[in-house]
């Protein structure tokens, strides 16, 4: 069962965020954000990522994202509080994101997910794959708010694989 992380009561409102493409200059700030995340966030929401692996995960951003890859960050001032990416892998496009613990539950993940799915649609690479740990209610809820599931999810003992497209415009979320 996934432990639900409490949202810090003193965290600023999500409206104070700026979302933009992440380039090599953002890599260190993304690593810093990953190191501020709890073990629960990294392990359950990033499928086993450890703090030690943060540098390796961010390497494509640091060295200039490969053709087609999209990296977005959500920032409060100059501090990264969320990071999402759309990555081509073996002919399939995968969407992934992580939000710093104190910013979870404030719409940061929704903003990143919607922006990444819109980029995928604009690029003609739908549907995209999202993989999460079984029992990850936060990701399942985010998918329900931000995406259309276009194929039935595939579940194994280790993960759930979703195939997604952006929600139709005008649909209440």
C-alpha positions as CSV (number, residue, x, y, z in Angstrom):
1,X,0.0,0.0,0.0
2,X,1.3,3.5,-0.9
3,X,1.8,5.8,2.0
4,X,0.0,9.1,1.3
5,X,2.4,12.1,2.0
6,X,0.7,15.0,3.9
7,X,0.9,18.3,2.1
8,X,2.7,21.0,4.0
9,X,0.2,23.6,5.3
10,X,2.6,26.5,4.7
11,X,3.3,25.7,1.1
12,X,2.3,28.5,-1.3
13,X,-0.7,28.2,-3.6
14,X,-0.1,26.6,-7.0
15,X,-0.9,29.9,-8.8
16,X,2.5,31.2,-7.9
17,X,4.2,28.7,-10.2
18,X,5.9,29.2,-13.6
19,X,6.0,26.2,-16.0
20,X,8.6,26.1,-18.8
21,X,10.8,23.9,-20.9
22,X,13.8,22.5,-19.0
23,X,17.2,22.8,-20.6
24,X,20.7,22.0,-19.4
25,X,20.7,25.0,-17.1
26,X,17.8,23.4,-15.1
27,X,19.4,20.0,-14.5
28,X,21.0,20.9,-11.2
29,X,17.7,22.4,-9.9
30,X,15.9,19.2,-10.9
31,X,18.4,17.1,-9.0
32,X,18.1,19.3,-6.0
33,X,14.3,18.9,-6.1
34,X,14.6,15.1,-6.4
35,X,16.9,15.1,-3.4
36,X,14.3,17.0,-1.4
37,X,11.7,14.4,-2.2
38,X,10.9,11.7,0.4
39,X,11.9,8.1,-0.1
40,X,8.2,7.3,-0.5
41,X,7.8,9.8,-3.4
42,X,10.9,8.6,-5.2
43,X,10.3,4.9,-4.6
44,X,6.6,4.6,-5.2
45,X,6.0,7.4,-7.6
46,X,9.2,7.0,-9.6
47,X,9.3,3.2,-9.6
48,X,12.2,2.6,-7.3
49,X,14.3,5.7,-7.9
50,X,16.8,6.3,-5.2
51,X,18.3,9.7,-4.3
52,X,21.6,8.4,-5.5
53,X,20.2,7.7,-9.0
54,X,18.9,11.3,-9.4
55,X,22.0,12.5,-11.4
56,X,21.6,9.6,-13.8
57,X,17.9,10.2,-14.3
58,X,18.6,13.9,-15.1
59,X,21.6,13.2,-17.4
60,X,19.6,13.7,-20.7
61,X,18.5,17.1,-19.5
62,X,22.0,18.1,-18.5
63,X,23.4,17.1,-21.9
64,X,20.7,18.5,-24.0
65,X,17.5,16.5,-24.4
66,X,17.6,14.1,-27.4
67,X,15.5,14.8,-30.4
68,X,11.8,14.7,-29.6
69,X,12.2,14.4,-25.8
70,X,10.3,17.1,-23.9
71,X,11.3,18.1,-20.3
72,X,9.2,20.6,-18.4
73,X,9.7,22.0,-14.9
74,X,7.3,23.8,-12.5
75,X,9.1,26.5,-10.5
76,X,8.4,28.7,-7.5
77,X,10.9,31.5,-8.0
78,X,14.1,29.8,-9.0
79,X,13.3,26.6,-7.1
80,X,12.0,23.6,-9.1
81,X,9.0,21.9,-7.4
82,X,8.0,19.6,-10.2
83,X,9.5,17.9,-13.3
84,X,7.8,16.0,-16.1
85,X,9.1,14.5,-19.3
86,X,7.9,12.9,-22.5
87,X,10.5,10.4,-23.6
88,X,10.7,8.2,-26.7
89,X,11.7,4.7,-25.8
90,X,11.7,1.7,-28.2
91,X,9.2,3.2,-30.5
92,X,6.8,4.1,-27.6
93,X,6.5,7.5,-25.9
94,X,6.4,7.5,-22.2
95,X,5.2,10.3,-19.9
96,X,6.6,10.6,-16.4
97,X,6.5,13.3,-13.7
98,X,7.4,13.9,-10.1
99,X,6.3,16.7,-7.7
100,X,8.2,17.6,-4.5
101,X,6.3,16.4,-1.4
102,X,5.2,19.8,-0.1
103,X,3.7,20.7,-3.5
104,X,1.7,17.5,-4.0
105,X,-2.0,17.9,-4.0
106,X,-1.8,21.5,-5.3
107,X,-2.3,20.9,-9.0
108,X,1.4,20.9,-10.0
109,X,1.2,17.4,-11.4
110,X,-2.0,18.2,-13.2
111,X,-0.4,21.2,-14.9
112,X,2.7,19.2,-16.0
113,X,0.6,16.1,-17.1
114,X,-1.8,18.3,-19.2
115,X,1.1,20.2,-20.8
116,X,3.0,17.0,-21.7
117,X,0.0,15.3,-23.1
118,X,-0.8,18.4,-25.2
119,X,2.8,18.3,-26.5
120,X,2.4,14.7,-27.4
121,X,-0.8,15.4,-29.3
122,X,0.8,18.4,-31.1
123,X,3.6,16.1,-32.1
124,X,1.3,13.3,-33.3
125,X,2.8,10.7,-30.9
126,X,-0.4,9.5,-29.2
127,X,-1.1,7.4,-27.2
128,X,1.6,7.7,-24.6
129,X,2.5,5.2,-21.9
130,X,2.5,6.0,-18.2
131,X,3.8,3.4,-15.7
132,X,3.2,3.5,-12.0
133,X,3.3,1.2,-9.0
134,X,0.1,-0.8,-8.1
135,X,-1.9,1.0,-5.4
136,X,-0.6,4.5,-6.4
137,X,-3.9,6.3,-5.8
138,X,-2.5,9.7,-6.5
139,X,-1.3,8.8,-10.0
140,X,-4.6,7.0,-10.8
141,X,-6.5,10.1,-9.6
142,X,-4.3,12.4,-11.7
143,X,-4.9,10.3,-14.8
144,X,-8.6,10.5,-14.2
145,X,-8.4,14.3,-14.0
146,X,-6.0,14.9,-16.8
147,X,-6.1,12.2,-19.4
148,X,-8.3,9.8,-21.4
149,X,-7.3,6.1,-21.0
150,X,-7.4,4.8,-24.5
151,X,-6.6,1.1,-23.8
152,X,-7.4,-1.0,-20.7
153,X,-4.5,-0.7,-18.2
154,X,-2.1,-3.7,-18.0
155,X,-1.3,-4.8,-14.5
156,X,1.6,-6.9,-13.2
157,X,2.9,-7.4,-9.7
158,X,5.4,-4.7,-10.2
159,X,3.5,-2.0,-12.1
160,X,0.4,-0.7,-14.0
161,X,0.8,0.5,-17.5
162,X,-1.7,3.1,-18.8
163,X,-2.1,4.3,-22.5
164,X,-3.2,7.9,-22.5
165,X,-4.3,10.8,-24.6
166,X,-5.3,14.3,-23.6
167,X,-8.8,14.8,-22.4
168,X,-11.3,16.2,-24.9
169,X,-11.6,20.0,-24.6
170,X,-14.6,21.2,-22.7
171,X,-14.8,18.2,-20.5
172,X,-15.2,19.0,-16.8
173,X,-12.3,17.8,-14.6
